[in-house]
């Protein structure tokens, strides 16, 4: 795509596409997500999108200046879906937990798109709404601004890192996923206890646990750490160190 994006007010196509639909940014994003889910990154092309929409590929230039702009819109859509239906409980921990799990689940719903977009910063409406919401949860929960920002950063990076890792596993061919799962029994299960006593002692638990995402438990560990940093009523907050950048203190 090239730099020919049309202002929003002049974008709408006058006639329906061959599929009987009127082009819109939402329709293009929805179609792109479906194609990426089916065919991976190579589906994100003007030619394929135009064919799927029944429209001349050049019509897409009216909505997105290039494929990277479209990719950012896909990422923002996944963030928006994570927030759909969410309402605050007023409990900072419950709210952060719900948002984290929703972000993770949204990316898992389309692992191919997650692989392309989990690491991107969109600057689009859904992302900015999420940033505002998470910071609001922390600030209203009594966390000073410097600490709220640090926690926000760690919280979001943890959610997206697990989302990308788990999406990569889900995106594997079924045979490869099955082979990875079998390694725990076929390789680790045969390790002798005299050379690998810890693996041998925990193998049944280990093999079962490694079949599921580690994110829910990792999230709880993070929330425990955040709770320990939360200022007591009328008190200060603990110093948090950051390598190569010094610590925050009050």
Buried (B, 14 or more C-beta within 10 A) or exposed (E): BEEEBEEEEEBEBEEEBEEEBEBEBEBBBEBBBBBBBEEBEEBBBBEBBBEBBEBEBEBBBBBBBBBEBBBBBBBBBBBBBBBEEEEBEEEBBEBBBBBBBBBBEBBBBBBBBBBBBBEBEBEBEBBEBBBEBBBBBBBEBBBBEEBBBBBBEBBBEBBBBBBBBBBEBBBEEEEEEEEEBEEBEEEBBEBEEEEEEEBBEEBEEBBEEBEEBEBEEBBEEBBEEBEEBBBEEEEEBBEBEEEEEEEBEE
